[in-house]
Amino acid sequence: MDPIKLFIKRPILTSMIILAVVVFGVFSWPKIGVDQLPNVDIPIVTVTTVLPGADPETIEKDVTEPLEEVLNTVPGLQKLTRSTSRTSRRSW
């Protein structure tokens, strides 16, 4: 027998099936265990260095290049983005 015809001919059976699905759904809802806002750690590190009174070329040679060489040896590092060296206008 076609299920559509069965549901039309037997409305009480249809109502009981729908009620059973709703009841099981309500009781299962707290046990699902899915967070709407999961706690995710984004693996990004930003390094800022300051060398007061130095020009960008000196910062590049004395600070940035040695730091990049050491950071490239970190295990699991997938990408090292371009660094910039500039004169700071802020007083730290």
N, CA, C and O atoms as CSV, one atom per row, in Angstrom:
chain,resi,resn,atom,element,x,y,z
A,1,MET,N,N,0.839,-1.178,0.000
A,1,MET,CA,C,0.000,0.000,0.000
A,1,MET,C,C,0.887,1.245,0.000
A,1,MET,O,O,1.933,1.270,0.648
A,2,ASP,N,N,0.479,2.233,-0.701
A,2,ASP,CA,C,1.195,3.496,-0.803
A,2,ASP,C,C,1.154,4.227,0.546
A,2,ASP,O,O,0.073,4.370,1.118
A,3,PRO,N,N,2.300,4.695,1.073
A,3,PRO,CA,C,2.291,5.350,2.388
A,3,PRO,C,C,1.438,6.627,2.413
A,3,PRO,O,O,0.847,6.952,3.443
A,4,ILE,N,N,1.371,7.336,1.310
A,4,ILE,CA,C,0.562,8.550,1.276
A,4,ILE,C,C,-0.918,8.202,1.483
A,4,ILE,O,O,-1.616,8.864,2.252
A,5,LYS,N,N,-1.383,7.168,0.799
A,5,LYS,CA,C,-2.783,6.747,0.958
A,5,LYS,C,C,-3.048,6.256,2.384
A,5,LYS,O,O,-4.115,6.501,2.947
A,6,LEU,N,N,-2.057,5.557,2.962
A,6,LEU,CA,C,-2.194,5.082,4.339
A,6,LEU,C,C,-2.331,6.255,5.306
A,6,LEU,O,O,-3.171,6.221,6.206
A,7,PHE,N,N,-1.519,7.286,5.129
A,7,PHE,CA,C,-1.578,8.447,6.016
A,7,PHE,C,C,-2.887,9.211,5.855
A,7,PHE,O,O,-3.408,9.770,6.820
A,8,ILE,N,N,-3.410,9.234,4.650
A,8,ILE,CA,C,-4.685,9.926,4.419
A,8,ILE,C,C,-5.845,9.131,5.014
A,8,ILE,O,O,-6.756,9.713,5.603
A,9,LYS,N,N,-5.820,7.806,4.866
A,9,LYS,CA,C,-6.910,6.969,5.362
A,9,LYS,C,C,-6.904,6.826,6.884
A,9,LYS,O,O,-7.957,6.623,7.489
A,10,ARG,N,N,-5.746,6.927,7.498
A,10,ARG,CA,C,-5.623,6.721,8.939
A,10,ARG,C,C,-5.010,7.973,9.601
A,10,ARG,O,O,-3.816,7.977,9.901
A,11,PRO,N,N,-5.790,9.013,9.829
A,11,PRO,CA,C,-5.255,10.259,10.405
A,11,PRO,C,C,-4.778,10.105,11.851
A,11,PRO,O,O,-3.879,10.832,12.274
A,12,ILE,N,N,-5.349,9.188,12.607
A,12,ILE,CA,C,-4.896,8.994,13.988
A,12,ILE,C,C,-3.504,8.371,13.993
A,12,ILE,O,O,-2.644,8.781,14.773
A,13,LEU,N,N,-3.278,7.381,13.126
A,13,LEU,CA,C,-1.945,6.786,13.004
A,13,LEU,C,C,-0.919,7.851,12.601
A,13,LEU,O,O,0.185,7.899,13.144
A,14,THR,N,N,-1.295,8.694,11.654
A,14,THR,CA,C,-0.407,9.770,11.210
A,14,THR,C,C,-0.096,10.719,12.363
A,14,THR,O,O,1.055,11.117,12.547
A,15,SER,N,N,-1.108,11.080,13.133
A,15,SER,CA,C,-0.899,11.978,14.268
A,15,SER,C,C,0.002,11.337,15.319
A,15,SER,O,O,0.837,12.024,15.906
A,16,MET,N,N,-0.145,10.057,15.566
A,16,MET,CA,C,0.690,9.364,16.552
A,16,MET,C,C,2.154,9.287,16.096
A,16,MET,O,O,3.069,9.441,16.905
A,17,ILE,N,N,2.361,9.054,14.826
A,17,ILE,CA,C,3.735,9.005,14.298
A,17,ILE,C,C,4.394,10.378,14.427
A,17,ILE,O,O,5.547,10.485,14.844
A,18,ILE,N,N,3.658,11.417,14.067
A,18,ILE,CA,C,4.210,12.775,14.185
A,18,ILE,C,C,4.481,13.109,15.646
A,18,ILE,O,O,5.520,13.687,15.963
A,19,LEU,N,N,3.560,12.754,16.539
A,19,LEU,CA,C,3.757,13.005,17.966
A,19,LEU,C,C,4.980,12.250,18.489
A,19,LEU,O,O,5.752,12.800,19.274
A,20,ALA,N,N,5.165,11.002,18.066
A,20,ALA,CA,C,6.331,10.223,18.498
A,20,ALA,C,C,7.631,10.881,18.026
A,20,ALA,O,O,8.595,10.959,18.787
A,21,VAL,N,N,7.661,11.352,16.782
A,21,VAL,CA,C,8.868,12.016,16.266
A,21,VAL,C,C,9.155,13.284,17.065
A,21,VAL,O,O,10.308,13.551,17.402
A,22,VAL,N,N,8.140,14.055,17.368
A,22,VAL,CA,C,8.322,15.290,18.146
A,22,VAL,C,C,8.814,14.983,19.557
A,22,VAL,O,O,9.731,15.639,20.050
A,23,VAL,N,N,8.208,13.988,20.211
A,23,VAL,CA,C,8.615,13.640,21.579
A,23,VAL,C,C,10.068,13.154,21.604
A,23,VAL,O,O,10.847,13.580,22.456
A,24,PHE,N,N,10.430,12.272,20.682
A,24,PHE,CA,C,11.827,11.811,20.630
A,24,PHE,C,C,12.775,12.966,20.327
A,24,PHE,O,O,13.887,13.010,20.854
A,25,GLY,N,N,12.353,13.881,19.498
A,25,GLY,CA,C,13.179,15.045,19.190
A,25,GLY,C,C,13.392,15.942,20.392
A,25,GLY,O,O,14.502,16.420,20.626
A,26,VAL,N,N,12.343,16.170,21.151
A,26,VAL,CA,C,12.447,17.012,22.350
A,26,VAL,C,C,13.361,16.369,23.388
A,26,VAL,O,O,14.164,17.063,24.012
A,27,PHE,N,N,13.254,15.063,23.583
A,27,PHE,CA,C,14.109,14.396,24.553
A,27,PHE,C,C,15.554,14.258,24.062
A,27,PHE,O,O,16.472,14.165,24.877
A,28,SER,N,N,15.764,14.243,22.762
A,28,SER,CA,C,17.115,14.098,22.214
A,28,SER,C,C,17.859,15.431,22.128
A,28,SER,O,O,19.090,15.459,22.115
A,29,TRP,N,N,17.123,16.514,22.072
A,29,TRP,CA,C,17.728,17.837,21.865
A,29,TRP,C,C,18.854,18.159,22.864
A,29,TRP,O,O,19.916,18.602,22.426
A,30,PRO,N,N,18.681,17.962,24.171
A,30,PRO,CA,C,19.775,18.301,25.100
A,30,PRO,C,C,20.998,17.397,24.966
A,30,PRO,O,O,22.089,17.769,25.399
A,31,LYS,N,N,20.832,16.225,24.379
A,31,LYS,CA,C,21.935,15.276,24.287
A,31,LYS,C,C,22.732,15.397,22.996
A,31,LYS,O,O,23.675,14.633,22.786
A,32,ILE,N,N,22.377,16.333,22.134
A,32,ILE,CA,C,23.050,16.448,20.839
A,32,ILE,C,C,24.516,16.830,21.017
A,32,ILE,O,O,25.379,16.249,20.359
A,33,GLY,N,N,24.816,17.787,21.884
A,33,GLY,CA,C,26.204,18.145,22.177
A,33,GLY,C,C,26.889,18.992,21.122
A,33,GLY,O,O,28.102,18.879,20.944
A,34,VAL,N,N,26.160,19.827,20.425
A,34,VAL,CA,C,26.757,20.703,19.426
A,34,VAL,C,C,26.695,22.129,19.946
A,34,VAL,O,O,25.622,22.606,20.318
A,35,ASP,N,N,27.821,22.809,19.976
A,35,ASP,CA,C,27.853,24.197,20.425
A,35,ASP,C,C,27.578,25.130,19.267
A,35,ASP,O,O,28.088,24.935,18.164
A,36,GLN,N,N,26.769,26.146,19.522
A,36,GLN,CA,C,26.523,27.145,18.486
A,36,GLN,C,C,27.752,28.018,18.291
A,36,GLN,O,O,28.033,28.457,17.176
A,37,LEU,N,N,28.479,28.270,19.362
A,37,LEU,CA,C,29.708,29.055,19.295
A,37,LEU,C,C,30.843,28.232,19.906
A,37,LEU,O,O,31.175,28.413,21.077
A,38,PRO,N,N,31.443,27.328,19.121
A,38,PRO,CA,C,32.503,26.489,19.686
A,38,PRO,C,C,33.751,27.314,19.999
A,38,PRO,O,O,34.010,28.341,19.373
A,39,ASN,N,N,34.499,26.848,20.963
A,39,ASN,CA,C,35.722,27.517,21.360
A,39,ASN,C,C,36.836,27.102,20.388
A,39,ASN,O,O,37.314,25.969,20.442
A,40,VAL,N,N,37.243,28.008,19.509
A,40,VAL,CA,C,38.213,27.698,18.470
A,40,VAL,C,C,39.452,28.563,18.678
A,40,VAL,O,O,39.348,29.779,18.844
A,41,ASP,N,N,40.608,27.937,18.669
A,41,ASP,CA,C,41.864,28.669,18.745
A,41,ASP,C,C,42.397,28.865,17.341
A,41,ASP,O,O,42.713,27.897,16.651
A,42,ILE,N,N,42.497,30.120,16.914
A,42,ILE,CA,C,43.012,30.422,15.582
A,42,ILE,C,C,44.533,30.524,15.680
A,42,ILE,O,O,45.047,31.352,16.432
A,43,PRO,N,N,45.250,29.703,14.941
A,43,PRO,CA,C,46.703,29.647,15.079
A,43,PRO,C,C,47.424,30.776,14.325
A,43,PRO,O,O,48.082,30.534,13.313
A,44,ILE,N,N,47.295,31.989,14.824
A,44,ILE,CA,C,47.974,33.137,14.232
A,44,ILE,C,C,48.804,33.811,15.312
A,44,ILE,O,O,48.326,34.040,16.424
A,45,VAL,N,N,50.030,34.121,14.983
A,45,VAL,CA,C,50.919,34.806,15.909
A,45,VAL,C,C,51.427,36.069,15.234
A,45,VAL,O,O,51.879,36.028,14.089
A,46,THR,N,N,51.356,37.178,15.932
A,46,THR,CA,C,51.891,38.442,15.436
A,46,THR,C,C,53.034,38.852,16.345
A,46,THR,O,O,52.889,38.888,17.567
A,47,VAL,N,N,54.176,39.162,15.738
A,47,VAL,CA,C,55.352,39.561,16.499
A,47,VAL,C,C,55.655,41.012,16.167
A,47,VAL,O,O,55.772,41.378,14.998
A,48,THR,N,N,55.783,41.837,17.201
A,48,THR,CA,C,56.129,43.242,17.030
A,48,THR,C,C,57.405,43.510,17.820
A,48,THR,O,O,57.489,43.203,19.009
A,49,THR,N,N,58.377,44.078,17.157
A,49,THR,CA,C,59.631,44.425,17.826
A,49,THR,C,C,59.875,45.916,17.673
A,49,THR,O,O,59.452,46.533,16.695
A,50,VAL,N,N,60.558,46.479,18.645
A,50,VAL,CA,C,60.848,47.910,18.643
A,50,VAL,C,C,62.336,48.097,18.900
A,50,VAL,O,O,62.900,47.510,19.824
A,51,LEU,N,N,62.959,48.918,18.071
A,51,LEU,CA,C,64.351,49.307,18.267
A,51,LEU,C,C,64.386,50.833,18.192
A,51,LEU,O,O,64.522,51.397,17.106
A,52,PRO,N,N,64.264,51.502,19.337
A,52,PRO,CA,C,64.167,52.955,19.334
A,52,PRO,C,C,65.381,53.625,18.688
A,52,PRO,O,O,66.525,53.250,18.943
A,53,GLY,N,N,65.107,54.614,17.854
A,53,GLY,CA,C,66.155,55.408,17.236
A,53,GLY,C,C,66.801,54.774,16.015
A,53,GLY,O,O,67.712,55.368,15.439
A,54,ALA,N,N,66.370,53.605,15.603
A,54,ALA,CA,C,66.996,52.934,14.461
A,54,ALA,C,C,66.195,53.208,13.194
A,54,ALA,O,O,64.978,53.388,13.235
A,55,ASP,N,N,66.902,53.234,12.070
A,55,ASP,CA,C,66.233,53.411,10.784
A,55,ASP,C,C,65.745,52.044,10.285
A,55,ASP,O,O,66.187,51.015,10.796
A,56,PRO,N,N,64.845,52.017,9.300
A,56,PRO,CA,C,64.279,50.746,8.837
A,56,PRO,C,C,65.322,49.740,8.337
A,56,PRO,O,O,65.145,48.537,8.527
A,57,GLU,N,N,66.391,50.201,7.709
A,57,GLU,CA,C,67.422,49.272,7.220
A,57,GLU,C,C,68.108,48.562,8.380
A,57,GLU,O,O,68.372,47.362,8.305
A,58,THR,N,N,68.398,49.294,9.448
A,58,THR,CA,C,69.044,48.686,10.615
A,58,THR,C,C,68.101,47.704,11.297
A,58,THR,O,O,68.521,46.626,11.718
A,59,ILE,N,N,66.841,48.069,11.405
A,59,ILE,CA,C,65.864,47.165,12.013
A,59,ILE,C,C,65.754,45.883,11.195
A,59,ILE,O,O,65.685,44.786,11.748
A,60,GLU,N,N,65.740,46.033,9.867
A,60,GLU,CA,C,65.659,44.857,8.988
A,60,GLU,C,C,66.860,43.937,9.194
A,60,GLU,O,O,66.707,42.722,9.322
A,61,LYS,N,N,68.060,44.531,9.224
A,61,LYS,CA,C,69.291,43.741,9.308
A,61,LYS,C,C,69.514,43.163,10.704
A,61,LYS,O,O,69.893,41.999,10.831
A,62,ASP,N,N,69.287,43.948,11.743
A,62,ASP,CA,C,69.638,43.531,13.100
A,62,ASP,C,C,68.517,42.829,13.862
A,62,ASP,O,O,68.783,42.074,14.797
A,63,VAL,N,N,67.265,43.071,13.469
A,63,VAL,CA,C,66.157,42.501,14.240
A,63,VAL,C,C,65.316,41.547,13.395
A,63,VAL,O,O,65.145,40.383,13.758
A,64,THR,N,N,64.796,42.030,12.278
A,64,THR,CA,C,63.807,41.273,11.517
A,64,THR,C,C,64.393,40.014,10.891
A,64,THR,O,O,63.826,38.933,11.049
A,65,GLU,N,N,65.510,40.128,10.188
A,65,GLU,CA,C,66.096,38.946,9.530
A,65,GLU,C,C,66.499,37.853,10.524
A,65,GLU,O,O,66.164,36.691,10.295
A,66,PRO,N,N,67.210,38.174,11.629
A,66,PRO,CA,C,67.517,37.103,12.589
A,66,PRO,C,C,66.255,36.494,13.214
A,66,PRO,O,O,66.202,35.290,13.468
A,67,LEU,N,N,65.254,37.321,13.456
A,67,LEU,CA,C,64.016,36.808,14.031
A,67,LEU,C,C,63.295,35.878,13.064
A,67,LEU,O,O,62.769,34.843,13.474
A,68,GLU,N,N,63.268,36.235,11.792
A,68,GLU,CA,C,62.637,35.372,10.786
A,68,GLU,C,C,63.365,34.043,10.648
A,68,GLU,O,O,62.730,33.003,10.469
A,69,GLU,N,N,64.701,34.069,10.730
A,69,GLU,CA,C,65.474,32.826,10.642
A,69,GLU,C,C,65.126,31.887,11.792
A,69,GLU,O,O,65.003,30.679,11.586
A,70,VAL,N,N,64.966,32.423,12.994
A,70,VAL,CA,C,64.626,31.597,14.147
A,70,VAL,C,C,63.181,31.108,14.037
A,70,VAL,O,O,62.894,29.949,14.337
A,71,LEU,N,N,62.269,31.989,13.607
A,71,LEU,CA,C,60.868,31.597,13.507
A,71,LEU,C,C,60.637,30.538,12.423
A,71,LEU,O,O,59.703,29.743,12.533
A,72,ASN,N,N,61.464,30.515,11.390
A,72,ASN,CA,C,61.323,29.502,10.341
A,72,ASN,C,C,61.646,28.096,10.830
A,72,ASN,O,O,61.288,27.119,10.172
A,73,THR,N,N,62.313,27.977,11.965
A,73,THR,CA,C,62.653,26.658,12.503
A,73,THR,C,C,61.567,26.113,13.425
A,73,THR,O,O,61.691,24.992,13.919
A,74,VAL,N,N,60.503,26.881,13.669
A,74,VAL,CA,C,59.421,26.436,14.545
A,74,VAL,C,C,58.680,25.274,13.868
A,74,VAL,O,O,58.233,25.417,12.730
A,75,PRO,N,N,58.542,24.124,14.551
A,75,PRO,CA,C,57.839,22.998,13.942
A,75,PRO,C,C,56.343,23.300,13.786
A,75,PRO,O,O,55.723,23.889,14.671
A,76,GLY,N,N,55.783,22.894,12.663
A,76,GLY,CA,C,54.368,23.090,12.405
A,76,GLY,C,C,54.031,24.429,11.780
A,76,GLY,O,O,52.865,24.700,11.494
A,77,LEU,N,N,55.021,25.263,11.563
A,77,LEU,CA,C,54.783,26.566,10.935
A,77,LEU,C,C,54.475,26.344,9.467
A,77,LEU,O,O,55.274,25.754,8.740
A,78,GLN,N,N,53.305,26.823,9.027
A,78,GLN,CA,C,52.897,26.607,7.645
A,78,GLN,C,C,53.193,27.806,6.761
A,78,GLN,O,O,53.490,27.641,5.578
A,79,LYS,N,N,53.120,28.999,7.309
A,79,LYS,CA,C,53.267,30.179,6.479
A,79,LYS,C,C,53.860,31.310,7.307
A,79,LYS,O,O,53.430,31.563,8.433
A,80,LEU,N,N,54.837,31.976,6.745
A,80,LEU,CA,C,55.428,33.153,7.364
A,80,LEU,C,C,55.214,34.299,6.389
A,80,LEU,O,O,55.796,34.318,5.304
A,81,THR,N,N,54.385,35.246,6.776
A,81,THR,CA,C,54.063,36.332,5.849
A,81,THR,C,C,55.151,37.382,5.843
A,81,THR,O,O,56.051,37.393,6.683
A,82,ARG,N,N,55.040,38.244,4.889
A,82,ARG,CA,C,56.022,39.298,4.676
A,82,ARG,C,C,56.089,40.219,5.890
A,82,ARG,O,O,55.064,40.591,6.459
A,83,SER,N,N,57.282,40.571,6.266
A,83,SER,CA,C,57.464,41.483,7.389
A,83,SER,C,C,57.771,42.885,6.872
A,83,SER,O,O,58.242,43.067,5.749
A,84,THR,N,N,57.492,43.863,7.718
A,84,THR,CA,C,57.788,45.236,7.354
A,84,THR,C,C,58.621,45.857,8.470
A,84,THR,O,O,58.430,45.572,9.652
A,85,SER,N,N,59.527,46.692,8.067
A,85,SER,CA,C,60.356,47.439,9.017
A,85,SER,C,C,60.173,48.913,8.705
A,85,SER,O,O,60.317,49.349,7.563
A,86,ARG,N,N,59.853,49.672,9.746
A,86,ARG,CA,C,59.620,51.085,9.536
A,86,ARG,C,C,60.030,51.873,10.762
A,86,ARG,O,O,60.228,51.319,11.844
A,87,THR,N,N,60.151,53.165,10.574
A,87,THR,CA,C,60.465,54.063,11.677
A,87,THR,C,C,59.192,54.297,12.486
A,87,THR,O,O,58.132,54.589,11.932
A,88,SER,N,N,59.315,54.167,13.781
A,88,SER,CA,C,58.144,54.345,14.631
A,88,SER,C,C,57.982,55.803,14.987
A,88,SER,O,O,58.947,56.485,15.333
A,89,ARG,N,N,56.748,56.275,14.900
A,89,ARG,CA,C,56.459,57.653,15.290
A,89,ARG,C,C,55.871,57.721,16.681
A,89,ARG,O,O,55.697,58.807,17.233
A,90,ARG,N,N,55.563,56.573,17.251
A,90,ARG,CA,C,55.025,56.542,18.598
A,90,ARG,C,C,56.159,56.366,19.597
A,90,ARG,O,O,57.152,55.700,19.305
A,91,SER,N,N,56.014,56.948,20.746
A,91,SER,CA,C,57.000,56.702,21.801
A,91,SER,C,C,56.458,55.605,22.687
A,91,SER,O,O,55.383,55.755,23.268
A,92,TRP,N,N,57.164,54.527,22.802
A,92,TRP,CA,C,56.717,53.376,23.574
A,92,TRP,C,C,57.142,53.614,24.966
A,92,TRP,O,O,56.887,52.784,25.839
